[in-house]
Amino acid sequence: MSVQLIDSHCHLDRLDLSPFDNKIENALDKAHQHDVHKMLNVCIDLEHLDDVLDIARNNQHVYASVGVHPNETDGQDPTVDELIQLADDKNIIAIGETGLDYFRTTGDDLEWQRTRFKNHIEASKQTAKPLIIHMREATDDTIKIMQQENARDAGGVMHCFAEDWDTAQRALELGFYISFSGIVTFKNALALKEVAKNVPIEKMLVETDSPYLAPVPYRGKSNQPAYVKNVAECIAELRGESYEYIAEQTTNNFYTLFKL
């Protein structure tokens, strides 16, 4: 059986398609050639939800999510009921991405961001569709809200994880998966490499977050789902395990988490 990878977090509607004759199908074909057989196309704002869903509806290898990123300030901020209604689509398997980001969005009062996060958690629990959590320079508040709002009942993944082992353990204690992006391939990501060595294999996912955060040797260029293979290969080397084993385990983990 051929090796199969899943890009557990990408933004296909935002890819640079110029190298692919401006056709999303060509980008997906290249991913397939690099062992990537499934992708989760993650929603950032509701204004582009139709674009996210159209790609999933037209490509059997693509799933979708619904949610509003913590940095989005101009578009619709959905209520719990609105999120639940929007999530009632067979192509949507997750709620998010959601969470807290105090790096890009600053100010004295970010309570709106915390309220948005809580609404997504509640919608996740009610729909039984897991959370995709974004966390940047807001570690303590993110974990605290996850604890207070019983995010354990929803389940989900800490996407594009870039924190230390202590933070990873706090997320793991809540039953969450840890997803590694191209950041783990960066030479200076020493603390993250230690996390990749220590996370239980049954709680690990891999992703690109494309078109952002391309892994070495493509760092600084536009990212794409095909490059998740580089992430898996890096983790395999760090752990002293085979690439095929990492691919198999993270693929199984994806199906387990998202109940597929």
C-alpha angles and dihedrals in degrees: 000000000000122000113266126199130182123212096216095192129028139135103227093172088062100046121126099245097180092102088052101055086262091289121128089204090065091053090050091048091054089050090053090051087057094052095264105135102162135032136188109220104207125213120228101177136007093239088072098035091107090056091050092048096045091060091051093046092051097043121053092203094061129082126188141215134202126221148100121260116235091242095055109105107157105057138062117312103207127218121229091261092050091051091049091051093048091048091059093099126107091228093057113085102162146036115235162322088246138141138092132310118181093167101068098024114051136172143112094270118045095152089120088063092052091047091051090051092051091050091054091050091052092048089050092053093048095047096038088228111134126245127252105208127202115196125178125162088335101088101138095044092046094052092042093054091046088054096043095046094045093241086170086077089058100041124199147140137292096228124212089005112205103162134101131274093264091058091045090055091052090054093044090052087060090054096254127146122234118227123200124209133184089291089082089065093057114108094228095050092095098144091048092050088057089052090051090053093051108037110107107256091233090061099049131105132174128217145162103216081211136217082035133062101019112199127241124308090032097043112148093023129098111285127227137183093258088069094066084087088069090054092051092047091051092050091048090054093047092051097040090240132123123270088233091056093050090048093050095046097046090047091052090046091054092053091047096049096046094040095238 
